[in-house]
Amino acid sequence: MRLLLDTHVWLWFVRGEATLPRAFDAAIRAPDNAVVLSIVSAWEVQIKAAIGKLEIPSPIDDFLDDAALHFDLLDISLRHVRALATLPMHHRDPFDRMLVAQARADGLTLLTVDPLVRAYGVACLPDQPAG
């Protein structure tokens, strides 16, 4: 399976937070799955850290290098922008909307607990309780 991490899932995973659903942790660690991290998430983290909405444990360059180390990176392409143009406005967050567009355009399963993202009908892994 090819998985795309929502930003909060990526942060929970790299921080080892107990809020990460068990099914997500298992899927990310499964050797048969390809786990993809969008540049959108790195961009979101950088912006939120810069304006004080998110604390990260190290300088942004170090954090991004360490936190993205084990994932394939997904750039934003024109096909993603075209897919974005087809989305209804269930969600106003531009980062989440682009992640949905990328998942749809590239046939990825999105790991998210955000019900507004799930409202798009994009393939998502069930988010069983954390533990």
Helices and strands as residue ranges (DSSP letters): E 2-5, H 7-15, H 22-29, E 34-38, H 39-50, H 60-67, E 72-74, H 78-85, H 94-106, E 109-111, H 115-118
